[in-house]
Structures are given as C-alpha cells and as structure tokens.
C-alpha cells in the first residue's frame, strides 16, 4: 500500500489539483483516487468508446453484407443443385444473426481472458487502470477484486469501456475466423465442381475481397487503440518507476499470463537453476573455439545473414498482415483507401497561378483552395474555388482589386511514378466586383476545359505533405471573347 500511495502522489504531481493542495496529509488512498482529475480518465473513455462504436458499426455492416452474399450464393446454387444448396448453407443466416447479437450485447468481464494478438500498450493501460482501482479498494489487492463503489466514476467508466472494447476486438476476431471458415468451405465446393465457377465465382470473389478489407479495418482499430497520446505515456512512465506497479504487472498483465511468470520472478529464488550470462558466454566461446581460427568470423557472418533474412521476413509479414496472425493473401490488387472513413480519404490543398486577364487588369493572381477525395491508390477527384487578385496596370500603377472568383472541379489519374494525368472543368468570373450581387450576372462567367500533366513531389514539412506542379491546357480558351490564356502553370501544396 505504501508503494501504491507513492504512485498516486506521482500522478497527482503530474496532474495537479488545487483542491488536493488544501487537503491534509492524512487523507486515505481512496480519497486521493477520488480526487484524481477526470481529464485523464475521460480521454481514455472517449477514445475507447469512439473505437467501440466504429468497430461495432463496421462489423454489423460487414455481417449483413456477408449474409446477403451467402444468400445470393444459395439462390444461385439452388437452381442447379438444391440438395447441395441446403447442405452448404444450412443455418448460415442464423450464425450471422448470432454473431451480430453477441457483438451488440458483449460488454466484457473482469475475469475475461484476453486472447489474440498481444498489444503492449493496451496491456499496460489495462494494468494501469486496474492498479489504480485496486489501490483505492478497501479489499485485498487481487486481480479479481470487483469495482469498488468508492471508486471515482471516471475510473469505473474507463475500466468498463476498455473491457467492452477488448471484448469487441475478440468478437471481431471470431467474425473473421467464421468468415474464413465459410470461405474455405464454399471455395472447396467450387473447386470440386468446376462447372459452377461461372455461377458462383463472382460472389465468392466478392467474399474474398470483403474479408480482406474487413481484416484491414480491424487492424487499423487495433493500431489506434495501441497508440498512446502524450498524457497516457507520461502516466505510464511515472507508474513504471514504482516497484509496486512493476510487481502488479508481473503478476496480473496479459504478458505474465502468456509466459506464466512465477510470483518471485526477478528474485534470486526465481532465477535459481537458470544459466547465467557468463555461463552462456563460456558455452558460445567453447563452440567457436572448436571451429578453429575462422570460427568467430564464420559465426559473425552467419549471424549477420540470419539477421538480414529475419528483417526481410518481418517486412513481408508486415506488408501482408500488418504483423498479425490472420494473414490471408489477397488474389486481387487491394485498394488501401477502402478501409478508411470518408473523412480520412479527403486531402486538402492550395495552389496559385499568375495569368493575364484583359487590357485593364493585365496581371492577375489566382489563389485557390481544393478538397479531393481519393477513389483509390492513384485516383483523386475533387472540387475547389479560387479568388482572383488584380495587381493594377503596371509597375507604376499597382493597385489591389477583387478581380473575380473561380469554381473548379478536377480529376487526377496516376500515369506512372509521380506523374498524373489531370483534367477539369472551371467557371471563372473575370470582372472586378465590389458586391456579391454582381456575381449573379452569369453572362460574365467564362468556361475553361483543362487537360494536362501533374508532377507530385513529396516534401518534409509539418504543414505541407506534397508539392504539385501542373502544366494545363485550356482547350476552351480559343472560343472565349476576348481570348483567355491557353497554357496555365500552377504551383500547389497538399496538407
């Protein structure tokens, strides 16, 4: 209890409270936990609740989509082989309904075993919350201690929400395992009846793609959960310095359960009978000496080669399954944008160009803003707007003016490397205006049809991510009166 009290004091130092400074030094540990600021726990609760909601919605949509695919497969197969259709798709819809119902009602439990891929930060966060909860409990400090009614509401909510999210993660893994099983069963049947490949092939291919994209979506949610912010990192860093917290994690963390660490791990008694580092070194030196004069060099070369191969395997595993154990080789070219939300697929940019307008305002600068939506890995469609600034009639007559506005649409299609084929349609109001009412005069708007090439250069900046160099041809400029500039050069930035 002494060490637990020290941990709470460190946290209170990191997140000071004015009310705590007025309390006496005789307050209990429970009182100190109750007085912890809610910002820390609210941030954890908000993050886990948001991921819980997104994962639940995505999984429900995925289950509904897969149930419809299997129903289409069943109907098509029923027309040619009713017996096989009944056998292959028996109770399929009930299974999908059961998985969806479990996902809605599963809130986790204190004694629930955590399975699946090990996530270090999630394990540490779970241990942190349980440690704080047990430190403020009036009962014995065990992992099975129930939530104390004296615990602060934010702490209780954070623990409950994290348990629910971890349960949903496991439910998602069960969904993937079931779909994988169904995919194998249907695929095996199709392979045995090649004549049905044309009838069932399209829906089965869609099933493969849906499973791949859903697996990638779940992977992204796990990575978001396993990415602590600065406040959470600081709290964990402070608690990791406490022997009491270290001891608690050795006995109650998921990692301890995976390796079945003994209670006296780290003590001389716990290490009894194990080889020391010196003994291991002596054993290696003896083996190297047996290899003669070139033994050490050969060992070093083999170790470097093995390390290089291991790095290559890790890189391939990371690309295929993002380091997870549910790798499924796609038989199609994946679109990495399909697993992102609508807002994540948007990219914002700015650009400018200088053009000659007419005899009265010969030099105009267009300052544009754009928002693009990524259709796939290499195609972007979007809209934008520009504001035209007039600079006057020459160096002796510089005068800023509102020289018009523009409305834009564009499409960028990747050709090769960093080069894109760009096209777009624009409407430009190229007459000085002083009020919004003037913009309603549609006879002053001109049309532009653009076609050209875009070169994208990556930049290392906290604000801008890419530089866009565009050379465009306005093929409608020749029909304008007066004729507008046909060749346009734009410089832009994406952020």
ROZATOR-492407 format. One record per residue (C-alpha): x, y, z; residue number from 1. Coordinates in nm, 4 decimals. Layout:
GURO        x        y        z lumza
GURO        X        Y        Z   NUM
...
END
This chain:
GURO        x        y        z lumza
GURO   0.0000   0.0000   0.0000     1
GURO   0.2954   0.2294   0.0640     2
GURO   0.4187   0.1970  -0.2932     3
GURO   0.0679   0.2342  -0.4344     4
GURO   0.0304   0.5589  -0.2388     5
GURO   0.3616   0.6799  -0.3865     6
GURO   0.2309   0.6065  -0.7365     7
GURO  -0.0805   0.8130  -0.6806     8
GURO   0.1265   1.1002  -0.5462     9
GURO   0.3391   1.0967  -0.8634    10
GURO   0.0290   1.1064  -1.0774    11
GURO  -0.1081   1.3936  -0.8746    12
GURO   0.2195   1.5765  -0.9261    13
GURO   0.1862   1.5254  -1.2996    14
GURO  -0.1772   1.6408  -1.2989    15
GURO  -0.2000   1.8806  -1.0045    16
GURO  -0.5273   1.9665  -0.8365    17
GURO  -0.5908   2.2842  -0.6460    18
GURO  -0.8291   2.1021  -0.4155    19
GURO  -0.5665   1.8408  -0.3307    20
GURO  -0.3245   2.1095  -0.2119    21
GURO  -0.5769   2.2126   0.0512    22
GURO  -0.6219   1.8607   0.1896    23
GURO  -0.4385   1.7274   0.4919    24
GURO  -0.1632   1.4697   0.4555    25
GURO  -0.3740   1.2194   0.6458    26
GURO  -0.6206   1.1518   0.3649    27
GURO  -0.6675   0.7917   0.2577    28
GURO  -0.5595   0.6390  -0.0722    29
GURO  -0.9238   0.6087  -0.1749    30
GURO  -0.9732   0.9809  -0.1212    31
GURO  -0.6707   1.0573  -0.3360    32
GURO  -0.8050   0.8418  -0.6236    33
GURO  -1.1483   1.0004  -0.5937    34
GURO  -0.9841   1.3410  -0.6302    35
GURO  -0.7908   1.2466  -0.9426    36
GURO  -0.8819   1.4848  -1.2253    37
GURO  -1.1314   1.3390  -1.4703    38
GURO  -0.9385   1.4615  -1.7778    39
GURO  -0.7062   1.1617  -1.7803    40
GURO  -0.9850   0.9053  -1.7455    41
GURO  -1.2244   1.0937  -1.9738    42
GURO  -0.9655   1.0869  -2.2500    43
GURO  -0.9263   0.7100  -2.2184    44
GURO  -1.3009   0.6580  -2.2002    45
GURO  -1.3664   0.8816  -2.5008    46
GURO  -1.1009   0.7107  -2.7125    47
GURO  -1.2194   0.3587  -2.6328    48
GURO  -1.5876   0.4499  -2.6677    49
GURO  -1.5271   0.6005  -3.0110    50
GURO  -1.3338   0.2927  -3.1294    51
GURO  -1.6034   0.0669  -2.9813    52
GURO  -1.8747   0.2477  -3.1758    53
GURO  -1.6830   0.2444  -3.5040    54
GURO  -1.5834  -0.1214  -3.4735    55
GURO  -1.9385  -0.2252  -3.3859    56
GURO  -2.0895  -0.0355  -3.6791    57
GURO  -1.8305  -0.1674  -3.9245    58
GURO  -1.8758  -0.5268  -3.8066    59
GURO  -2.2555  -0.5082  -3.8193    60
GURO  -2.2432  -0.3778  -4.1767    61
GURO  -1.9907  -0.6446  -4.2702    62
GURO  -2.2009  -0.9268  -4.1231    63
GURO  -2.5097  -0.8001  -4.3042    64
GURO  -2.3163  -0.7796  -4.6302    65
GURO  -2.1733  -1.1302  -4.5934    66
GURO  -2.5160  -1.2726  -4.5059    67
GURO  -2.6551  -1.1222  -4.8295    68
GURO  -2.3665  -1.2649  -5.0293    69
GURO  -2.4271  -1.6133  -4.8940    70
GURO  -2.7987  -1.5794  -4.9655    71
GURO  -2.7216  -1.4889  -5.3266    72
GURO  -2.4857  -1.7872  -5.3489    73
GURO  -2.7529  -2.0146  -5.2019    74
GURO  -3.0181  -1.8991  -5.4518    75
GURO  -2.7864  -1.9449  -5.7484    76
GURO  -2.6729  -2.2865  -5.6343    77
GURO  -3.0302  -2.3924  -5.5533    78
GURO  -3.1252  -2.3557  -5.9200    79
GURO  -2.8725  -2.6215  -6.0256    80
GURO  -2.8318  -2.8335  -5.7105    81
GURO  -3.0949  -2.7842  -5.4406    82
GURO  -2.9545  -3.0546  -5.2124    83
GURO  -2.6060  -2.9051  -5.2119    84
GURO  -2.7531  -2.5591  -5.1512    85
GURO  -2.9409  -2.6795  -4.8427    86
GURO  -2.6376  -2.8616  -4.7052    87
GURO  -2.3790  -2.5931  -4.7779    88
GURO  -2.5847  -2.3032  -4.6440    89
GURO  -2.7710  -2.4729  -4.3611    90
GURO  -2.8129  -2.2409  -4.0603    91
GURO  -2.5892  -1.9833  -4.2267    92
GURO  -2.8247  -1.6906  -4.1647    93
GURO  -2.8735  -1.7961  -3.8004    94
GURO  -2.4969  -1.7966  -3.7477    95
GURO  -2.4636  -1.4438  -3.8815    96
GURO  -2.7525  -1.3281  -3.6631    97
GURO  -2.5934  -1.4896  -3.3562    98
GURO  -2.2600  -1.3175  -3.4217    99
GURO  -2.4346  -0.9821  -3.4655   100
GURO  -2.6338  -1.0277  -3.1448   101
GURO  -2.3249  -1.1189  -2.9452   102
GURO  -2.1464  -0.8116  -3.0777   103
GURO  -2.4296  -0.5845  -2.9610   104
GURO  -2.4529  -0.7262  -2.6086   105
GURO  -2.0922  -0.8160  -2.5286   106
GURO  -1.9528  -0.5793  -2.2653   107
GURO  -1.6671  -0.7965  -2.1391   108
GURO  -1.5990  -0.9048  -1.7832   109
GURO  -1.3331  -0.8646  -1.5194   110
GURO  -1.2388  -1.2326  -1.5384   111
GURO  -1.2447  -1.2468  -1.9175   112
GURO  -0.9262  -1.3942  -2.0626   113
GURO  -0.7664  -1.1801  -2.3304   114
GURO  -0.6792  -1.3780  -2.6426   115
GURO  -0.5464  -1.2958  -2.9836   116
GURO  -0.2514  -1.0782  -3.0774   117
GURO  -0.0601  -0.9263  -2.7860   118
GURO  -0.0757  -0.5450  -2.7717   119
GURO   0.1804  -0.3970  -2.5305   120
GURO   0.0197  -0.0582  -2.4730   121
GURO  -0.3297  -0.1971  -2.4262   122
GURO  -0.1944  -0.4447  -2.1727   123
GURO  -0.0164  -0.1630  -1.9869   124
GURO  -0.3234   0.0614  -1.9952   125
GURO  -0.5420  -0.2159  -1.8586   126
GURO  -0.2870  -0.2761  -1.5845   127
GURO  -0.2687   0.0959  -1.5019   128
GURO  -0.6438   0.1252  -1.4573   129
GURO  -0.6675  -0.1956  -1.2557   130
GURO  -0.3751  -0.0855  -1.0390   131
GURO  -0.5427   0.2452  -0.9600   132
GURO  -0.8718   0.0726  -0.8947   133
GURO  -0.7181  -0.1838  -0.6598   134
GURO  -0.5095   0.0800  -0.4814   135
GURO  -0.8270   0.2599  -0.3841   136
GURO  -1.0201  -0.0513  -0.2925   137
GURO  -1.0850  -0.1414   0.0705   138
GURO  -1.0484  -0.5122  -0.0065   139
GURO  -0.7426  -0.7235  -0.0871   140
GURO  -0.5408  -0.6132  -0.3909   141
GURO  -0.6170  -0.9002  -0.6254   142
GURO  -0.6899  -0.9026  -0.9960   143
GURO  -1.0432  -1.0312  -0.9344   144
GURO  -1.1433  -0.7521  -0.6957   145
GURO  -1.4777  -0.6084  -0.8022   146
GURO  -1.5165  -0.2428  -0.8895   147
GURO  -1.5355  -0.0574  -0.5617   148
GURO  -1.8367   0.1723  -0.5139   149
GURO  -1.5920   0.4229  -0.3657   150
GURO  -1.4012   0.4465  -0.6927   151
GURO  -1.4383   0.7696  -0.8896   152
GURO  -1.6978   0.7445  -1.1645   153
GURO  -1.4486   0.8326  -1.4456   154
GURO  -1.2187   0.5480  -1.3385   155
GURO  -1.5047   0.2975  -1.3264   156
GURO  -1.6260   0.4103  -1.6675   157
GURO  -1.2761   0.3894  -1.8176   158
GURO  -1.2261   0.0330  -1.6939   159
GURO  -1.5703  -0.0791  -1.8095   160
GURO  -1.5298   0.0847  -2.1517   161
GURO  -1.1847  -0.0683  -2.2069   162
GURO  -1.3205  -0.4117  -2.1111   163
GURO  -1.6068  -0.3681  -2.3580   164
GURO  -1.3729  -0.2627  -2.6381   165
GURO  -1.1391  -0.5560  -2.5787   166
GURO  -1.4412  -0.7863  -2.5880   167
GURO  -1.5483  -0.6329  -2.9205   168
GURO  -1.1968  -0.6852  -3.0572   169
GURO  -1.2216  -1.0532  -2.9711   170
GURO  -1.5692  -1.0715  -3.1229   171
GURO  -1.4267  -0.9194  -3.4428   172
GURO  -1.1567  -1.1877  -3.4480   173
GURO  -1.4278  -1.4530  -3.4106   174
GURO  -1.6187  -1.2974  -3.7003   175
GURO  -1.3059  -1.3128  -3.9176   176
GURO  -1.2444  -1.6750  -3.8162   177
GURO  -1.6027  -1.7729  -3.9034   178
GURO  -1.5941  -1.5972  -4.2414   179
GURO  -1.2573  -1.7591  -4.3133   180
GURO  -1.4098  -2.0977  -4.2389   181
GURO  -1.7115  -2.0263  -4.4608   182
GURO  -1.4863  -1.9045  -4.7391   183
GURO  -1.2856  -2.2264  -4.7263   184
GURO  -1.5992  -2.4435  -4.7279   185
GURO  -1.7534  -2.2626  -5.0245   186
GURO  -1.4197  -2.2475  -5.2078   187
GURO  -1.3684  -2.6211  -5.1596   188
GURO  -1.7119  -2.6919  -5.3049   189
GURO  -1.6444  -2.4688  -5.6063   190
GURO  -1.3089  -2.6382  -5.6667   191
GURO  -1.4829  -2.9782  -5.6711   192
GURO  -1.7475  -2.8557  -5.9156   193
GURO  -1.5600  -2.6547  -6.1768   194
GURO  -1.8749  -2.6112  -6.3843   195
GURO  -2.0225  -2.3905  -6.1120   196
GURO  -1.7298  -2.1483  -6.1073   197
GURO  -1.9015  -1.9154  -6.3516   198
GURO  -2.2247  -1.9167  -6.1482   199
GURO  -2.0735  -1.8702  -5.8016   200
GURO  -1.7350  -1.7191  -5.8858   201
GURO  -1.8303  -1.3503  -5.8764   202
GURO  -1.9975  -1.3638  -5.5352   203
GURO  -1.7175  -1.5808  -5.3973   204
GURO  -1.4568  -1.3329  -5.5221   205
GURO  -1.6512  -1.0543  -5.3527   206
GURO  -1.6454  -1.2585  -5.0334   207
GURO  -1.2651  -1.2773  -5.0513   208
GURO  -1.2348  -0.9022  -5.1013   209
GURO  -1.4764  -0.8187  -4.8197   210
GURO  -1.2873  -1.0425  -4.5781   211
GURO  -0.9560  -0.8821  -4.6697   212
GURO  -1.0835  -0.5256  -4.6271   213
GURO  -1.2590  -0.6074  -4.3005   214
GURO  -0.9390  -0.7629  -4.1638   215
GURO  -0.7501  -0.4466  -4.2554   216
GURO  -1.0156  -0.2302  -4.0871   217
GURO  -0.9911  -0.4263  -3.7620   218
GURO  -0.6126  -0.3981  -3.7824   219
GURO  -0.6398  -0.0190  -3.8054   220
GURO  -0.8637  -0.0033  -3.4986   221
GURO  -0.6176  -0.2159  -3.3020   222
GURO  -0.3340   0.0151  -3.4031   223
GURO  -0.5348   0.3197  -3.2935   224
GURO  -0.6042   0.1575  -2.9575   225
GURO  -0.2370   0.0681  -2.9239   226
GURO  -0.1177   0.4279  -2.9876   227
GURO  -0.0975   0.6254  -2.6612   228
GURO  -0.1065   1.0030  -2.6538   229
GURO   0.1392   1.2175  -2.4547   230
GURO  -0.0723   1.2262  -2.1381   231
GURO  -0.1116   0.8485  -2.1270   232
GURO   0.2587   0.7930  -2.1974   233
GURO   0.3571   1.0209  -1.9108   234
GURO   0.1262   0.8467  -1.6650   235
GURO   0.2598   0.5046  -1.7636   236
GURO   0.6183   0.6277  -1.7488   237
GURO   0.5712   0.7534  -1.3939   238
GURO   0.3977   0.4396  -1.2739   239
GURO   0.6596   0.2146  -1.4348   240
GURO   0.9152   0.3618  -1.1937   241
GURO   0.7258   0.2226  -0.8935   242
GURO   0.8171  -0.1229  -0.7608   243
GURO   0.4546  -0.1779  -0.6566   244
GURO   0.3272  -0.1224  -1.0105   245
GURO   0.6056  -0.3366  -1.1578   246
GURO   0.5139  -0.6181  -0.9206   247
GURO   0.1458  -0.5808  -1.0055   248
GURO   0.2147  -0.6044  -1.3799   249
GURO   0.4377  -0.9112  -1.3347   250
GURO   0.1509  -1.0924  -1.1646   251
GURO  -0.1551  -0.9596  -1.3497   252
GURO  -0.0582  -0.8460  -1.7004   253
GURO  -0.1501  -1.0366  -2.0146   254
GURO   0.2203  -1.0870  -2.0860   255
GURO   0.2649  -1.2531  -1.7475   256
GURO  -0.0225  -1.4874  -1.8315   257
GURO   0.1262  -1.5713  -2.1706   258
GURO   0.4640  -1.6716  -2.0248   259
GURO   0.3339  -1.7923  -1.6882   260
GURO   0.5917  -1.5902  -1.4972   261
GURO   0.6458  -1.7104  -1.1378   262
GURO   0.5455  -1.4891  -0.8452   263
GURO   0.9104  -1.4461  -0.7442   264
GURO   1.0203  -1.3544  -1.0962   265
GURO   1.3304  -1.1336  -1.0838   266
GURO   1.4409  -1.2515  -0.7401   267
GURO   1.7392  -1.4815  -0.6739   268
GURO   1.4934  -1.7582  -0.5791   269
GURO   1.3055  -1.7215  -0.9075   270
GURO   1.6291  -1.7421  -1.1101   271
GURO   1.7619  -2.0475  -0.9295   272
GURO   1.8759  -2.3169  -1.1689   273
GURO   1.8886  -2.0900  -1.4768   274
GURO   2.2100  -2.0334  -1.6710   275
GURO   2.3907  -1.7075  -1.6017   276
GURO   2.5169  -1.4783  -1.8773   277
GURO   2.8761  -1.5801  -1.8067   278
GURO   2.7867  -1.9473  -1.8403   279
GURO   2.6163  -1.8837  -2.1749   280
GURO   2.9160  -1.6820  -2.2978   281
GURO   3.1544  -1.9602  -2.1950   282
GURO   2.9424  -2.2132  -2.3836   283
GURO   2.9457  -1.9988  -2.7013   284
GURO   3.3199  -1.9405  -2.6786   285
GURO   3.3782  -2.3140  -2.6462   286
GURO   3.1740  -2.3833  -2.9600   287
GURO   3.3535  -2.1068  -3.1529   288
GURO   3.6971  -2.2365  -3.0478   289
GURO   3.6073  -2.5807  -3.1803   290
GURO   3.5635  -2.4224  -3.5238   291
GURO   3.9285  -2.3248  -3.5499   292
GURO   4.0822  -1.9873  -3.6399   293
GURO   3.7957  -1.8840  -3.8660   294
GURO   3.5226  -1.9930  -3.6283   295
GURO   3.4500  -1.6460  -3.4906   296
GURO   3.4396  -1.4876  -3.8385   297
GURO   3.2093  -1.7636  -3.9689   298
GURO   2.9763  -1.7225  -3.6712   299
GURO   2.9624  -1.3447  -3.7196   300
GURO   2.8880  -1.3854  -4.0900   301
GURO   2.6120  -1.6383  -4.0225   302
GURO   2.4550  -1.4132  -3.7598   303
GURO   2.4511  -1.1163  -3.9972   304
GURO   2.2987  -1.3279  -4.2738   305
GURO   2.0324  -1.4635  -4.0384   306
GURO   1.9523  -1.1138  -3.9126   307
GURO   1.9162  -0.9853  -4.2689   308
GURO   1.6816  -1.2700  -4.3628   309
GURO   1.4801  -1.2183  -4.0469   310
GURO   1.4380  -0.8483  -4.1289   311
GURO   1.3199  -0.9438  -4.4777   312
GURO   1.0625  -1.1875  -4.3384   313
GURO   0.9398  -0.9284  -4.0886   314
GURO   0.8984  -0.6747  -4.3681   315
GURO   0.6961  -0.9200  -4.5787   316
GURO   0.4799  -1.0154  -4.2819   317
GURO   0.4180  -0.6514  -4.2053   318
GURO   0.3068  -0.5807  -4.5618   319
GURO   0.0827  -0.8855  -4.5853   320
GURO  -0.0831  -0.8933  -4.2473   321
GURO   0.0447  -0.5861  -4.0668   322
GURO   0.2192  -0.8108  -3.8179   323
GURO  -0.0941  -1.0061  -3.7229   324
GURO  -0.1546  -1.3758  -3.7245   325
GURO  -0.4518  -1.3684  -3.9606   326
GURO  -0.2632  -1.3258  -4.2867   327
GURO  -0.4708  -1.4029  -4.5939   328
GURO  -0.3035  -1.3480  -4.9288   329
GURO  -0.5344  -1.1398  -5.1491   330
GURO  -0.5875  -1.2677  -5.5030   331
GURO  -0.6580  -0.9145  -5.6255   332
GURO  -0.4923  -0.5742  -5.6111   333
GURO  -0.6082  -0.4180  -5.2823   334
GURO  -0.7337  -0.0613  -5.2634   335
GURO  -0.5867   0.0793  -4.9420   336
GURO  -0.8474   0.3588  -4.9363   337
GURO  -1.1472   0.1287  -4.8904   338
GURO  -1.0713   0.0675  -4.5234   339
GURO  -1.0588   0.4400  -4.4450   340
GURO  -1.3522   0.6538  -4.3409   341
GURO  -1.4875   0.9264  -4.5682   342
GURO  -1.3031   1.1994  -4.3799   343
GURO  -0.9751   1.0071  -4.3864   344
GURO  -0.9940   0.9843  -4.7657   345
GURO  -1.0103   1.3599  -4.8085   346
GURO  -0.6998   1.5615  -4.8898   347
GURO  -0.6829   1.9381  -4.8795   348
GURO  -0.4688   2.1630  -5.0904   349
GURO  -0.3892   2.5141  -5.2006   350
GURO  -0.2452   2.6454  -5.5269   351
GURO  -0.1781   2.9651  -5.7143   352
GURO  -0.1213   3.0779  -6.0706   353
GURO  -0.0496   3.4091  -6.2450   354
GURO  -0.2341   3.4937  -6.5661   355
GURO  -0.3030   3.7870  -6.7926   356
GURO  -0.6668   3.8835  -6.7875   357
GURO  -0.7546   4.1856  -7.0060   358
GURO  -0.6313   4.5306  -7.1036   359
GURO  -0.7466   4.6951  -6.7852   360
GURO  -0.6115   4.4383  -6.5402   361
GURO  -0.3322   4.2603  -6.7266   362
GURO  -0.1863   4.0715  -6.4290   363
GURO  -0.3994   3.8563  -6.2008   364
GURO  -0.3040   3.6004  -5.9371   365
GURO  -0.5437   3.3152  -5.8644   366
GURO  -0.5276   3.1834  -5.5084   367
GURO  -0.7116   2.8550  -5.4915   368
GURO  -0.8256   2.6065  -5.2288   369
GURO  -0.9282   2.2497  -5.3067   370
GURO  -1.0562   1.9345  -5.1414   371
GURO  -1.0033   1.5984  -5.3079   372
GURO  -1.1493   1.2557  -5.2449   373
GURO  -0.9230   0.9571  -5.3044   374
GURO  -1.1073   0.6995  -5.5146   375
GURO  -0.8214   0.4533  -5.4829   376
GURO  -0.4476   0.4250  -5.4551   377
GURO  -0.3832   0.6535  -5.7510   378
GURO  -0.7014   0.8437  -5.8456   379
GURO  -0.8340   1.1632  -5.6887   380
GURO  -1.1486   1.3598  -5.7732   381
GURO  -1.2342   1.6905  -5.6137   382
GURO  -1.3667   2.0444  -5.6223   383
GURO  -1.2201   2.3822  -5.5407   384
GURO  -1.2565   2.7578  -5.5582   385
GURO  -1.0235   3.0469  -5.6311   386
GURO  -1.0038   3.4166  -5.5612   387
GURO  -0.8550   3.6437  -5.8280   388
GURO  -0.6411   3.9342  -5.7103   389
GURO  -0.5702   4.2121  -5.9583   390
GURO  -0.2374   4.3947  -5.9264   391
GURO  -0.3049   4.7043  -6.1391   392
GURO  -0.1871   4.8259  -6.4815   393
GURO   0.1862   4.8073  -6.4380   394
GURO   0.4741   4.8783  -6.2083   395
GURO   0.3748   5.2456  -6.1891   396
GURO   0.0097   5.1745  -6.1252   397
GURO  -0.0019   4.8957  -5.8650   398
GURO  -0.3460   4.8644  -5.7091   399
GURO  -0.5015   4.5604  -5.5442   400
GURO  -0.8524   4.4735  -5.6515   401
GURO  -1.1061   4.1910  -5.6323   402
GURO  -1.0761   4.0794  -5.9887   403
GURO  -1.3069   3.7782  -5.9776   404
GURO  -1.3532   3.4283  -5.8456   405
GURO  -1.3467   3.0785  -5.9885   406
GURO  -1.5256   2.7466  -5.9299   407
GURO  -1.3313   2.4321  -6.0093   408
GURO  -1.3580   2.0559  -6.0450   409
GURO  -1.0698   1.8211  -6.1163   410
GURO  -0.9646   1.4599  -6.1670   411
GURO  -0.6098   1.3245  -6.1256   412
GURO  -0.5268   0.9795  -6.2638   413
GURO  -0.1870   0.8283  -6.1943   414
GURO   0.0150   0.7510  -6.5074   415
GURO   0.3478   0.6310  -6.3711   416
GURO   0.5537   0.7070  -6.0660   417
GURO   0.4790   1.0616  -5.9522   418
GURO   0.3178   1.1752  -6.2795   419
GURO  -0.0585   1.2154  -6.3120   420
GURO  -0.2939   1.2900  -6.5993   421
GURO  -0.5080   1.5842  -6.4869   422
GURO  -0.8324   1.7192  -6.6199   423
GURO  -1.1017   1.9524  -6.5011   424
GURO  -1.3817   2.1957  -6.5738   425
GURO  -1.3904   2.5501  -6.4371   426
GURO  -1.6116   2.8562  -6.4335   427
GURO  -1.4403   3.1934  -6.3877   428
GURO  -1.5828   3.5361  -6.3149   429
GURO  -1.3090   3.7624  -6.4507   430
GURO  -1.4595   4.1060  -6.3935   431
GURO  -1.3769   4.3308  -6.0967   432
GURO  -1.6588   4.3267  -5.8433   433
GURO  -1.7394   4.5080  -5.5246   434
GURO  -2.0538   4.3235  -5.4114   435
GURO  -2.1974   3.9730  -5.4123   436
GURO  -2.4892   4.0800  -5.6319   437
GURO  -2.2541   4.1356  -5.9251   438
GURO  -2.1570   3.7681  -5.9232   439
GURO  -2.5126   3.6731  -6.0191   440
GURO  -2.4600   3.8166  -6.3672   441
GURO  -2.3952   3.4846  -6.5427   442
GURO  -2.3058   3.6463  -6.8738   443
GURO  -1.9716   3.7491  -6.7259   444
GURO  -1.8739   3.3924  -6.6340   445
GURO  -1.6419   3.2070  -6.8725   446
GURO  -1.5822   2.8334  -6.9046   447
GURO  -1.2495   2.6508  -6.9054   448
GURO  -1.1752   2.2924  -7.0034   449
GURO  -0.8387   2.1803  -6.8724   450
GURO  -0.6166   1.8888  -6.9664   451
GURO  -0.2554   1.8397  -6.8674   452
GURO   0.0092   1.6713  -6.6565   453
GURO   0.0771   1.6923  -6.2828   454
GURO   0.4053   1.6146  -6.1110   455
GURO   0.3856   1.5435  -5.7371   456
GURO   0.6923   1.5887  -5.5183   457
GURO   0.6929   1.4765  -5.1551   458
GURO   0.8159   1.7357  -4.9058   459
GURO   0.9234   1.7075  -4.5442   460
GURO   0.7134   1.9652  -4.3674   461
GURO   0.4834   1.9690  -4.0684   462
GURO   0.2189   2.1555  -4.2700   463
GURO   0.2580   2.0539  -4.6332   464
GURO   0.2924   1.6909  -4.7412   465
GURO   0.3178   1.7222  -5.1200   466
GURO   0.4080   1.9804  -5.3826   467
GURO   0.2056   1.9763  -5.7050   468
GURO   0.3452   2.1153  -6.0301   469
GURO   0.0773   2.1373  -6.3001   470
GURO   0.1008   2.2245  -6.6682   471
GURO  -0.2504   2.2558  -6.8116   472
GURO  -0.4013   2.3358  -7.1499   473
GURO  -0.7330   2.5225  -7.1630   474
GURO  -0.8845   2.3889  -7.4861   475
GURO  -1.1899   2.6177  -7.4477   476
GURO  -0.9824   2.9338  -7.4355   477
GURO  -0.9932   2.9777  -7.8152   478
GURO  -1.3699   3.0217  -7.8122   479
GURO  -1.3673   3.2951  -7.5471   480
GURO  -1.4118   3.6623  -7.6338   481
GURO  -1.1702   3.8081  -7.5522   482
GURO  -0.9451   3.5042  -7.5804   483
GURO  -0.8113   3.3803  -7.2446   484
GURO  -0.4733   3.2292  -7.1677   485
GURO  -0.4411   2.8804  -7.3192   486
GURO  -0.1401   2.7438  -7.1277   487
GURO  -0.1610   2.7549  -6.7467   488
GURO   0.1074   2.6708  -6.4938   489
GURO   0.0040   2.6097  -6.1328   490
GURO   0.2035   2.5500  -5.8201   491
GURO   0.0191   2.3838  -5.5331   492
GURO   0.0633   2.2180  -5.1961   493
GURO  -0.1340   1.9431  -5.0221   494
GURO  -0.1684   1.9266  -4.6454   495
END
